[in-house]
């Protein structure tokens, strides 16, 4: 099949120290891809600042959000492409959906990016990193 080159991106957003639990921060992720047939589903690394932390990540392009309740003060990896959540990186300890406050698997919104600007809103006392590979199908981009 056809293959295209990819560019890897990471965007890290940190909540200022001493912020309240209901802190709301807005950012923009520019996705430099010209892939128009599929969405880009990132891996999200979330680092809650305490146990029993609830946080929300919204994509304001489509007014959808994912809300997570972490009962641990432990890093959480959310692989939006493969629909897997795990405590720690590299799928070391898979987290059940119920352990992060999700009850119905078929109603979960998996965060995704569109080509161009993606205004996002993060609510809660959590540091978040988005990691993804964006296909570059520009003219001359065939491998």
C-alpha positions as a Python dict, from the first residue, in 0.01 Angstrom:
ca = {
    (1, 'X'): (0, 0, 0),
    (2, 'X'): (89, 366, -6),
    (3, 'X'): (301, 509, 268),
    (4, 'X'): (354, 867, 363),
    (5, 'X'): (617, 1036, 576),
    (6, 'X'): (513, 1136, 927),
    (7, 'X'): (621, 1419, 1151),
    (8, 'X'): (619, 1353, 1527),
    (9, 'X'): (486, 1624, 1759),
    (10, 'X'): (460, 1668, 2135),
    (11, 'X'): (278, 1953, 2308),
    (12, 'X'): (314, 1988, 2684),
    (13, 'X'): (79, 2201, 2894),
    (14, 'X'): (150, 2255, 3263),
    (15, 'X'): (-85, 2398, 3522),
    (16, 'X'): (88, 2665, 3734),
    (17, 'X'): (187, 2541, 4083),
    (18, 'X'): (-68, 2622, 4349),
    (19, 'X'): (-357, 2631, 4101),
    (20, 'X'): (-702, 2537, 4230),
    (21, 'X'): (-866, 2208, 4127),
    (22, 'X'): (-1104, 2385, 3888),
    (23, 'X'): (-836, 2568, 3689),
    (24, 'X'): (-936, 2628, 3325),
    (25, 'X'): (-664, 2680, 3065),
    (26, 'X'): (-705, 2719, 2690),
    (27, 'X'): (-440, 2638, 2433),
    (28, 'X'): (-409, 2581, 2061),
    (29, 'X'): (-252, 2278, 1897),
    (30, 'X'): (-162, 2334, 1535),
    (31, 'X'): (-169, 2000, 1353),
    (32, 'X'): (54, 2032, 1049),
    (33, 'X'): (-103, 1756, 844),
    (34, 'X'): (-285, 1756, 516),
    (35, 'X'): (-457, 1423, 589),
    (36, 'X'): (-821, 1493, 512),
    (37, 'X'): (-959, 1138, 515),
    (38, 'X'): (-877, 1035, 873),
    (39, 'X'): (-847, 1203, 1212),
    (40, 'X'): (-526, 1219, 1412),
    (41, 'X'): (-573, 1044, 1748),
    (42, 'X'): (-296, 1140, 1993),
    (43, 'X'): (-155, 964, 2295),
    (44, 'X'): (-226, 1184, 2597),
    (45, 'X'): (-5, 1170, 2906),
    (46, 'X'): (-181, 1315, 3208),
    (47, 'X'): (-7, 1384, 3540),
    (48, 'X'): (-264, 1464, 3811),
    (49, 'X'): (-136, 1692, 4087),
    (50, 'X'): (-314, 1488, 4354),
    (51, 'X'): (-524, 1179, 4416),
    (52, 'X'): (-899, 1195, 4348),
    (53, 'X'): (-846, 1447, 4068),
    (54, 'X'): (-1110, 1506, 3802),
    (55, 'X'): (-1004, 1674, 3482),
    (56, 'X'): (-1157, 1743, 3141),
    (57, 'X'): (-992, 1779, 2801),
    (58, 'X'): (-1207, 1944, 2535),
    (59, 'X'): (-1157, 1996, 2163),
    (60, 'X'): (-1340, 2323, 2098),
    (61, 'X'): (-1352, 2249, 1722),
    (62, 'X'): (-1622, 1991, 1782),
    (63, 'X'): (-1744, 2076, 2133),
    (64, 'X'): (-1668, 1728, 2264),
    (65, 'X'): (-1476, 1641, 2578),
    (66, 'X'): (-1330, 1355, 2774),
    (67, 'X'): (-1359, 1368, 3153),
    (68, 'X'): (-1131, 1154, 3367),
    (69, 'X'): (-1143, 1094, 3741),
    (70, 'X'): (-809, 970, 3868),
    (71, 'X'): (-816, 807, 4209),
    (72, 'X'): (-438, 775, 4207),
    (73, 'X'): (-161, 1032, 4206),
    (74, 'X'): (-4, 847, 3917),
    (75, 'X'): (62, 925, 3552),
    (76, 'X'): (-210, 814, 3314),
    (77, 'X'): (-151, 731, 2948),
    (78, 'X'): (-456, 762, 2719),
    (79, 'X'): (-400, 615, 2374),
    (80, 'X'): (-688, 766, 2176),
    (81, 'X'): (-607, 571, 1859),
    (82, 'X'): (-609, 226, 2020),
    (83, 'X'): (-869, 313, 2290),
    (84, 'X'): (-642, 202, 2575),
    (85, 'X'): (-578, 373, 2909),
    (86, 'X'): (-294, 270, 3137),
    (87, 'X'): (-130, 378, 3460),
    (88, 'X'): (223, 486, 3372),
    (89, 'X'): (374, 487, 3026),
    (90, 'X'): (418, 204, 2778),
    (91, 'X'): (96, 24, 2876),
    (92, 'X'): (263, -103, 3194),
    (93, 'X'): (-61, -135, 3391),
    (94, 'X'): (-383, -117, 3188),
    (95, 'X'): (-651, 95, 3356),
    (96, 'X'): (-1009, -22, 3335),
    (97, 'X'): (-1253, 237, 3207),
    (98, 'X'): (-1442, 224, 3536),
    (99, 'X'): (-1121, 304, 3729),
    (100, 'X'): (-1107, 645, 3557),
    (101, 'X'): (-1475, 726, 3589),
    (102, 'X'): (-1606, 595, 3256),
    (103, 'X'): (-1912, 371, 3262),
    (104, 'X'): (-2027, 307, 2905),
    (105, 'X'): (-1758, 214, 2654),
    (106, 'X'): (-1970, 296, 2349),
    (107, 'X'): (-2026, 656, 2461),
    (108, 'X'): (-1660, 748, 2518),
    (109, 'X'): (-1528, 1043, 2320),
    (110, 'X'): (-1171, 975, 2212),
    (111, 'X'): (-987, 1303, 2167),
    (112, 'X'): (-880, 1374, 1809),
    (113, 'X'): (-709, 1646, 1611),
    (114, 'X'): (-799, 1806, 1280),
    (115, 'X'): (-554, 1953, 1028),
    (116, 'X'): (-476, 2313, 1124),
    (117, 'X'): (-578, 2488, 1444),
    (118, 'X'): (-727, 2288, 1732),
    (119, 'X'): (-835, 2509, 2021),
    (120, 'X'): (-844, 2299, 2338),
    (121, 'X'): (-954, 2358, 2695),
    (122, 'X'): (-809, 2169, 2993),
    (123, 'X'): (-998, 2192, 3321),
    (124, 'X'): (-847, 2058, 3643),
    (125, 'X'): (-519, 2044, 3828),
    (126, 'X'): (-332, 1826, 3580),
    (127, 'X'): (-32, 1852, 3348),
    (128, 'X'): (-101, 1715, 2999),
    (129, 'X'): (120, 1617, 2705),
    (130, 'X'): (-21, 1536, 2362),
    (131, 'X'): (197, 1312, 2143),
    (132, 'X'): (109, 1222, 1785),
    (133, 'X'): (240, 1151, 1437),
    (134, 'X'): (92, 1363, 1159),
    (135, 'X'): (105, 1220, 805),
    (136, 'X'): (243, 1460, 547),
    (137, 'X'): (88, 1378, 210),
    (138, 'X'): (205, 1694, 39),
    (139, 'X'): (317, 1680, -323),
    (140, 'X'): (633, 1477, -342),
    (141, 'X'): (560, 1305, -10),
    (142, 'X'): (540, 949, -141),
    (143, 'X'): (785, 696, 2),
}
